[in-house]
Amino acid sequence: MHRVAGTRCAAASLRFAHMVASANAAATSSSTVPAVASQPITPIRYTPAQRSVVSIGKTQGRLVIIGSGWAGFKLVRNIDAANYEAVGTLEFRAIVEPVRQFHKPLQFHQARVGAIDLDRQTITCTSCLEDNQDTFTLPYDKLVIAPGAVSNTFGIEGVEEHAVFLKEIADARRIRARVIECFEHAMQPGVTEDEQLRLLHFQIAGAGPTGVEFSAELHDFITEDLKKLYPSLMPKVQMTLFDMAPRILGGFDASLSEIATRRFTRNGVKIRTGTRITKVEKGCITVNDGERVPFGLLVWGTGITQTPLVKSLYPKLLAEDRGLRRLVTDPTLRVLRQDGTPIDNVFALGDCATIKDLDLPATAQVANQKANYLAKQLNHVDKPHAPFTYHHMGTMAYIGGWRAVADLSKDVKPTGFAAWVFWRSAYLSMSVGWRNKALIPMFWFLAWAFGRDTSRIQ
């Protein structure tokens, strides 16, 4: 199996708490693509001619997996290594599991997947190494497309240049460095009060779970840690949460949204729902009523869109005609041609795919469940498999101060400290690998006992 670093960061679920807990807990990455030797899947009735065999005993074809996020990495973990050859990616502490270390038979190429030739059954890759940008081609017998998604700017002028996204590990390091830089700049002699107010105005675009949780974590970081270092600046700190929707946490029950709103309001976080950002300039945004609002940091967490790789497949593969424009698969996760017929040896899962006639959310829950399902198909090729069924486990969001809200079912909606304990437990259980399950609580304890790391590491 060959794995190649692909089109986006492997850390699909990054939390600002990790970013400020330890400077060593974040590192940059790209998503990865593994190639694996596997048997044809009997229930799918695919029997391709075998391609290159890289070692004696690995004679069952090559499976290539694009992406090592929640879907790709979960799939790699569950693949039977006795039947596969593999290729690998980078190691990160606490945020993601080191794939090469976890799966010793697996090998990785850190590279960007630029094109997929569905007729010739090859992928074209470009190395992402600093001193090597070589292009190479990998053939496949089966292909799994799971590169995730990228942040959606909605074509708004200036977002790419002046906002910071909340998607990759590099973004987390950049955010922490910028927050501390804003405080340091505001402390310098000669800085006017107006400039201090601008520098210390932290804005978040997007009031879904990502934007709300980031706002809560940033508020905790400022009020619990930076307050000790910059007490004179605290009266000038502002936080504003922008969203086009009529309320925050729009996907949650309205009562939970109201609880989050009240807590943010009490904490001094301004909520501007029904507000659209129309332009972003250096240090200033313009909203739909023409008002210009200065900022020191703008974090963009408004949603996702598809990667250029996935968009390049639209002419040949069926995709949603609106919304996220995800690739459409059948219930066994095979991608569909434009005419609706499945391609037996190409699968898609994660944020880049949905199942026909099922409006599944682009979440880690869905990605994990699909990966487990597909791994069973690949590992047990002699057994029939029922269509994929999604089991919703609920949604949760941290709202600051050791408090959370959880929308678990129609009648079960815990809030407050109990929901925070449940949220932390669920977050830990979703972490990949026992190494991470040990590291993350350790960082949590260190942050609680000694405060979050306030060093400015670029």
Secondary structure per residue as TSV (DSSP state, phi and psi in degrees):
chain	resnum	aa	ss	phi	psi
A	1	M	-	360.0	132.9
A	2	H	E	-108.1	137.4
A	3	R	E	-126.7	131.6
A	4	V	E	-127.6	134.2
A	5	A	-	-60.8	126.6
A	6	G	-	-110.5	-130.5
A	7	T	S	-95.9	-3.8
A	8	R	S	-156.9	173.9
A	9	C	-	-66.4	144.7
A	10	A	S	-73.6	-22.0
A	11	A	-	-84.3	90.5
A	12	A	S	-76.0	-20.1
A	13	S	S	-128.5	78.7
A	14	L	-	-89.8	136.3
A	15	R	-	-117.9	136.3
A	16	F	H	-60.8	-26.3
A	17	A	H	-58.7	-40.0
A	18	H	H	-66.8	-38.4
A	19	M	H	-60.3	-39.9
A	20	V	H	-95.4	-8.3
A	21	A	H	-75.4	-38.2
A	22	S	-	-154.4	132.8
A	23	A	G	-66.8	-21.1
A	24	N	G	-89.4	-1.5
A	25	A	G	-90.3	6.7
A	26	A	-	-136.9	143.2
A	27	A	-	-154.0	155.7
A	28	T	-	-79.5	158.3
A	29	S	-	-160.9	169.8
A	30	S	-	-126.1	159.6
A	31	S	-	-73.1	164.4
A	32	T	-	-126.0	162.0
A	33	V	-	-127.4	112.4
A	34	P	-	-96.7	149.8
A	35	A	E	-115.4	133.4
A	36	V	E	-133.7	140.2
A	37	A	-	-83.1	124.6
A	38	S	-	-145.6	163.5
A	39	Q	-	-81.1	154.5
A	40	P	-	-59.9	144.8
A	41	I	-	-84.7	110.4
A	42	T	G	-55.5	-46.3
A	43	P	G	-62.2	-24.2
A	44	I	G	-91.0	-9.8
A	45	R	T	57.5	46.8
A	46	Y	-	-111.3	124.2
A	47	T	-	-132.9	75.3
A	48	P	-	-76.7	160.0
A	49	A	-	-67.5	136.5
A	50	Q	-	-70.2	139.2
A	51	R	-	-95.8	-149.1
A	52	S	-	-62.6	141.3
A	53	V	-	-109.7	119.4
A	54	V	-	-93.1	-13.0
A	55	S	S	-157.7	155.4
A	56	I	T	-62.3	132.3
A	57	G	T	95.5	-15.9
A	58	K	-	-102.8	67.7
A	59	T	-	-110.4	18.9
A	60	Q	S	-105.6	23.9
A	61	G	-	98.7	178.1
A	62	R	-	-123.0	125.4
A	63	L	E	-107.0	125.5
A	64	V	E	-109.3	127.8
A	65	I	E	-114.8	118.8
A	66	I	E	-93.9	113.8
A	67	G	-	112.1	141.3
A	68	S	-	-132.6	39.0
A	69	G	S	-84.9	-150.0
A	70	W	H	-57.0	-43.1
A	71	A	H	-76.4	-53.1
A	72	G	H	-62.5	-45.6
A	73	F	H	-69.9	-38.7
A	74	K	H	-61.0	-39.7
A	75	L	H	-64.8	-44.8
A	76	V	H	-60.2	-41.6
A	77	R	H	-60.6	-33.2
A	78	N	H	-97.5	-2.3
A	79	I	S	-73.8	140.8
A	80	D	-	-74.3	106.6
A	81	A	G	-66.5	-16.4
A	82	A	G	-65.3	-20.0
A	83	N	G	-108.6	4.1
A	84	Y	-	-134.1	149.7
A	85	E	-	-104.5	149.3
A	86	A	-	-145.3	162.9
A	87	V	-	-138.9	145.7
A	88	G	-	-120.3	-165.3
A	89	T	-	-140.2	-161.8
A	90	L	-	-80.9	166.3
A	91	E	-	-105.6	137.0
A	92	F	-	-127.0	146.0
A	93	R	S	-91.7	128.6
A	94	A	S	71.7	-34.2
A	95	I	S	-79.9	-50.2
A	96	V	S	-131.5	163.3
A	97	E	-	-84.9	140.1
A	98	P	-	-69.1	107.0
A	99	V	H	-63.9	-42.9
A	100	R	H	-61.3	-41.5
A	101	Q	H	-69.9	-36.2
A	102	F	H	-68.5	-43.5
A	103	H	-	-119.1	85.5
A	104	K	T	-56.0	-38.8
A	105	P	T	-68.0	-14.9
A	106	L	-	-79.4	136.9
A	107	Q	E	-117.3	156.7
A	108	F	E	-134.4	148.2
A	109	H	E	-113.0	121.9
A	110	Q	-	-84.8	103.7
A	111	A	E	-156.3	165.4
A	112	R	E	-104.6	129.6
A	113	V	E	-83.8	116.9
A	114	G	E	-96.3	-27.9
A	115	A	E	-156.8	150.1
A	116	I	E	-122.9	124.0
A	117	D	E	-101.2	101.3
A	118	L	T	-72.0	-23.3
A	119	D	T	-78.5	-45.5
A	120	R	T	-86.7	-7.7
A	121	Q	T	58.1	56.7
A	122	T	E	-138.6	158.1
A	123	I	E	-123.1	143.9
A	124	T	E	-106.4	128.2
A	125	C	E	-125.8	151.2
A	126	T	E	-122.9	128.3
A	127	S	E	-60.6	141.5
A	128	C	-	-101.3	6.5
A	129	L	B	-69.6	146.3
A	130	E	T	-59.6	-39.5
A	131	D	T	-104.6	17.8
A	132	N	B	-152.5	112.8
A	133	Q	-	-117.4	36.3
A	134	D	-	-65.7	150.6
A	135	T	E	-106.7	137.4
A	136	F	E	-144.9	165.5
A	137	T	E	-122.4	137.9
A	138	L	E	-119.5	129.1
A	139	P	E	-82.9	160.6
A	140	Y	-	-142.5	155.5
A	141	D	S	-102.1	-34.2
A	142	K	E	-133.8	145.9
A	143	L	E	-130.3	133.7
A	144	V	E	-116.1	120.0
A	145	I	E	-98.7	111.3
A	146	A	-	-147.6	54.4
A	147	P	-	-81.9	1.4
A	148	G	-	77.6	-146.8
A	149	A	-	-146.5	174.5
A	150	V	E	-123.8	163.9
A	151	S	E	-65.4	142.2
A	152	N	-	-98.9	119.2
A	153	T	-	-92.4	-9.2
A	154	F	T	57.1	24.2
A	155	G	T	71.0	15.5
A	156	I	-	-75.5	130.0
A	157	E	B	-61.5	130.5
A	158	G	T	91.1	-8.4
A	159	V	H	-64.1	-47.8
A	160	E	H	-59.2	-37.5
A	161	E	H	-82.5	-33.1
A	162	H	H	-121.8	-7.2
A	163	A	-	-104.5	161.4
A	164	V	E	-113.0	131.2
A	165	F	E	-85.4	164.6
A	166	L	S	-121.0	63.1
A	167	K	S	-128.3	-44.7
A	168	E	S	-111.5	163.8
A	169	I	H	-63.4	-36.4
A	170	A	H	-59.6	-33.8
A	171	D	H	-63.1	-39.5
A	172	A	H	-62.4	-44.5
A	173	R	H	-64.6	-39.4
A	174	R	H	-66.0	-40.1
A	175	I	H	-63.9	-48.5
A	176	R	H	-60.6	-44.2
A	177	A	H	-61.9	-39.9
A	178	R	H	-69.9	-39.9
A	179	V	H	-58.8	-48.3
A	180	I	H	-67.3	-37.1
A	181	E	H	-62.4	-39.0
A	182	C	H	-61.7	-42.3
A	183	F	H	-66.7	-43.1
A	184	E	H	-62.6	-42.2
A	185	H	H	-63.4	-42.6
A	186	A	H	-65.7	-21.6
A	187	M	H	-84.5	-12.5
A	188	Q	S	-71.7	149.4
A	189	P	T	-62.4	145.7
A	190	G	T	86.4	-6.0
A	191	V	-	-77.8	124.7
A	192	T	-	-71.3	162.9
A	193	E	H	-64.5	-37.9
A	194	D	H	-61.2	-41.4
A	195	E	H	-68.6	-36.7
A	196	Q	H	-61.7	-43.8
A	197	L	H	-63.3	-36.4
A	198	R	H	-67.8	-48.9
A	199	L	H	-60.3	-34.0
A	200	L	T	-99.3	19.2
A	201	H	E	-101.0	109.2
A	202	F	E	-103.6	120.8
A	203	Q	E	-113.5	142.4
A	204	I	E	-126.1	123.1
A	205	A	E	-97.9	117.3
A	206	G	-	114.1	118.3
A	207	A	-	-115.1	30.6
A	208	G	S	-81.1	-168.6
A	209	P	H	-56.2	-39.0
A	210	T	H	-64.6	-50.6
A	211	G	H	-64.7	-39.2
A	212	V	H	-67.6	-46.5
A	213	E	H	-64.7	-39.7
A	214	F	H	-63.7	-43.5
A	215	S	H	-58.9	-41.9
A	216	A	H	-65.7	-44.1
A	217	E	H	-66.4	-40.3
A	218	L	H	-65.7	-40.6
A	219	H	H	-61.1	-43.6
A	220	D	H	-61.3	-44.1
A	221	F	H	-60.2	-43.5
A	222	I	I	-70.7	-46.9
A	223	T	I	-80.2	-23.1
A	224	E	I	-99.9	-27.3
A	225	D	I	-119.5	-54.0
A	226	L	I	-70.5	-24.5
A	227	K	H	-59.1	-32.9
A	228	K	H	-71.3	-27.7
A	229	L	H	-92.9	-31.3
A	230	Y	-	-130.2	57.3
A	231	P	G	-60.5	-33.1
A	232	S	G	-70.7	-18.1
A	233	L	G	-92.1	-13.0
A	234	M	G	-56.2	-39.4
A	235	P	G	-63.9	-15.3
A	236	K	G	-101.6	-1.5
A	237	V	-	-79.0	133.4
A	238	Q	E	-129.9	147.0
A	239	M	E	-132.4	133.8
A	240	T	E	-132.8	133.7
A	241	L	E	-110.5	120.0
A	242	F	E	-107.3	142.9
A	243	D	E	-161.6	147.5
A	244	M	S	-73.4	-26.7
A	245	A	S	-68.1	161.1
A	246	P	S	-74.1	-15.6
A	247	R	S	-151.4	160.7
A	248	I	S	-78.2	160.3
A	249	L	S	49.7	54.7
A	250	G	T	-61.4	-25.0
A	251	G	T	-83.3	-5.1
A	252	F	S	-94.4	167.4
A	253	D	-	-58.6	144.9
A	254	A	H	-59.7	-33.5
A	255	S	H	-65.9	-36.4
A	256	L	H	-71.0	-38.4
A	257	S	H	-60.4	-40.1
A	258	E	H	-66.6	-38.8
A	259	I	H	-63.1	-44.9
A	260	A	H	-63.3	-40.4
A	261	T	H	-62.1	-45.3
A	262	R	H	-63.9	-40.4
A	263	R	H	-66.5	-44.5
A	264	F	H	-60.8	-41.9
A	265	T	H	-62.8	-43.5
A	266	R	H	-62.7	-33.1
A	267	N	T	-82.8	-0.1
A	268	G	T	87.2	10.9
A	269	V	E	-86.2	121.3
A	270	K	E	-78.3	136.8
A	271	I	E	-116.8	118.9
A	272	R	E	-118.6	80.9
A	273	T	E	-80.7	163.1
A	274	G	T	66.7	21.5
A	275	T	-	-120.0	130.3
A	276	R	-	-111.4	129.4
A	277	I	E	-81.2	125.4
A	278	T	E	-104.6	-21.4
A	279	K	E	-158.1	143.6
A	280	V	E	-123.7	125.5
A	281	E	E	-119.6	172.8
A	282	K	T	-62.7	113.8
A	283	G	T	78.5	9.9
A	284	C	E	-160.0	140.5
A	285	I	E	-115.4	158.3
A	286	T	E	-118.0	131.8
A	287	V	E	-104.3	177.4
A	288	N	T	-65.8	-20.8
A	289	D	T	-91.3	8.2
A	290	G	S	91.2	-7.1
A	291	E	-	-67.4	139.4
A	292	R	E	-104.6	125.7
A	293	V	E	-120.7	115.2
A	294	P	E	-73.9	154.6
A	295	F	-	-148.0	157.9
A	296	G	S	-97.3	-32.2
A	297	L	E	-145.1	131.4
A	298	L	E	-118.6	118.2
A	299	V	E	-104.5	128.0
A	300	W	E	-104.3	109.6
A	301	G	-	-133.6	47.1
A	302	T	S	-87.5	-6.7
A	303	G	-	142.5	-173.3
A	304	I	E	-126.7	162.7
A	305	T	E	-143.5	174.1
A	306	Q	-	-80.6	153.8
A	307	T	-	-72.3	159.3
A	308	P	H	-56.8	-33.1
A	309	L	H	-61.7	-48.4
A	310	V	H	-65.1	-41.4
A	311	K	H	-61.8	-31.4
A	312	S	T	-67.7	-15.4
A	313	L	T	-91.8	-7.8
A	314	Y	T	-55.7	-39.5
A	315	P	T	-61.7	-24.9
A	316	K	T	-109.1	-26.1
A	317	L	B	-114.7	151.4
A	318	L	-	-74.7	133.8
A	319	A	B	-135.1	161.5
A	320	E	-	-59.2	142.9
A	321	D	S	-88.0	1.0
A	322	R	S	-156.7	178.2
A	323	G	T	69.4	-130.0
A	324	L	T	-76.2	-10.9
A	325	R	-	54.8	43.1
A	326	R	-	-74.9	154.9
A	327	L	E	-65.1	143.9
A	328	V	E	-102.2	132.3
A	329	T	E	-118.8	168.5
A	330	D	-	-85.6	178.3
A	331	P	T	-64.5	-12.5
A	332	T	T	-100.2	14.0
A	333	L	-	74.5	13.1
A	334	R	E	-78.5	137.4
A	335	V	E	-69.0	156.7
A	336	L	E	-112.1	140.8
A	337	R	B	-71.5	173.1
A	338	Q	T	-59.1	-29.3
A	339	D	T	-85.3	2.4
A	340	G	S	91.9	-1.6
A	341	T	-	-85.4	143.8
A	342	P	E	-80.5	151.3
A	343	I	E	-96.9	115.7
A	344	D	E	-63.1	-25.9
A	345	N	E	-113.4	16.0
A	346	V	E	-127.7	125.3
A	347	F	E	-120.0	159.2
A	348	A	E	-143.4	141.4
A	349	L	-	-157.6	172.0
A	350	G	G	87.0	-159.4
A	351	D	G	-65.6	-16.6
A	352	C	G	-89.9	-0.8
A	353	A	E	-142.0	153.7
A	354	T	E	-141.7	165.1
A	355	I	E	-94.9	140.1
A	356	K	T	-55.3	131.5
A	357	D	T	69.7	10.5
A	358	L	-	-124.1	121.7
A	359	D	-	-92.8	75.6
A	360	L	-	-83.2	141.0
A	361	P	-	-71.7	155.2
A	362	A	S	-88.2	79.0
A	363	T	S	-129.3	165.6
A	364	A	H	-63.5	-32.5
A	365	Q	H	-56.9	-50.7
A	366	V	H	-64.3	-44.4
A	367	A	H	-59.9	-44.8
A	368	N	H	-63.9	-44.2
A	369	Q	H	-66.9	-39.0
A	370	K	H	-65.3	-40.5
A	371	A	H	-62.9	-42.5
A	372	N	H	-61.9	-41.5
A	373	Y	H	-63.5	-47.7
A	374	L	H	-67.4	-36.4
A	375	A	H	-60.2	-38.3
A	376	K	H	-64.2	-38.0
A	377	Q	H	-61.9	-47.1
A	378	L	H	-69.2	-32.8
A	379	N	H	-83.5	-23.6
A	380	H	-	-126.0	73.0
A	381	V	T	-73.3	-14.4
A	382	D	T	-94.5	4.9
A	383	K	S	-117.2	142.3
A	384	P	-	-72.2	151.1
A	385	H	-	-127.4	134.0
A	386	A	-	-71.3	160.3
A	387	P	-	-59.5	153.7
A	388	F	-	-63.8	137.1
A	389	T	-	-126.8	128.0
A	390	Y	-	-92.3	133.3
A	391	H	-	-114.3	107.8
A	392	H	-	-75.4	127.8
A	393	M	-	-102.4	2.7
A	394	G	-	103.4	171.5
A	395	T	E	-129.4	146.6
A	396	M	E	-137.9	157.6
A	397	A	E	-151.0	136.0
A	398	Y	E	-81.8	135.3
A	399	I	-	-121.7	13.4
A	400	G	S	98.6	154.1
A	401	G	S	62.2	37.7
A	402	W	S	61.3	36.6
A	403	R	-	-129.5	149.0
A	404	A	E	-149.0	168.8
A	405	V	E	-126.1	144.4
A	406	A	E	-135.9	125.9
A	407	D	E	-107.2	86.6
A	408	L	-	-91.5	-36.9
A	409	S	S	-160.7	-176.8
A	410	K	S	-60.2	-34.5
A	411	D	S	-111.7	-7.1
A	412	V	-	-114.6	106.4
A	413	K	-	-140.4	72.1
A	414	P	-	-67.3	150.6
A	415	T	E	-138.1	170.3
A	416	G	H	79.2	-148.9
A	417	F	H	-65.5	-40.0
A	418	A	H	-60.5	-41.6
A	419	A	H	-67.0	-33.9
A	420	W	H	-65.1	-42.3
A	421	V	H	-61.0	-44.1
A	422	F	H	-63.9	-41.9
A	423	W	H	-61.7	-46.5
A	424	R	H	-62.3	-41.9
A	425	S	H	-63.9	-43.6
A	426	A	H	-65.4	-40.7
A	427	Y	H	-60.9	-43.5
A	428	L	H	-66.3	-40.1
A	429	S	H	-66.1	-27.3
A	430	M	H	-79.1	-13.4
A	431	S	S	-64.6	141.8
A	432	V	S	-89.3	119.4
A	433	G	S	92.4	146.8
A	434	W	H	-68.4	-27.0
A	435	R	H	-61.0	-46.4
A	436	N	H	-66.3	-37.8
A	437	K	H	-63.6	-22.4
A	438	A	H	-89.0	-39.2
A	439	L	H	-69.3	-42.8
A	440	I	H	-63.1	-48.8
A	441	P	H	-60.4	-32.8
A	442	M	H	-63.2	-43.6
A	443	F	H	-66.4	-38.4
A	444	W	H	-59.6	-45.1
A	445	F	H	-65.5	-42.9
A	446	L	H	-62.8	-40.3
A	447	A	H	-64.7	-38.7
A	448	W	H	-69.3	-40.9
A	449	A	H	-79.7	-39.2
A	450	F	H	-121.3	1.8
A	451	G	-	88.8	161.5
A	452	R	-	-74.4	157.6
A	453	D	-	-69.9	124.5
A	454	T	-	-111.6	15.3
A	455	S	-	-74.5	144.9
A	456	R	-	-98.6	91.1
A	457	I	-	-103.1	124.0
A	458	Q	-	-77.5	360.0
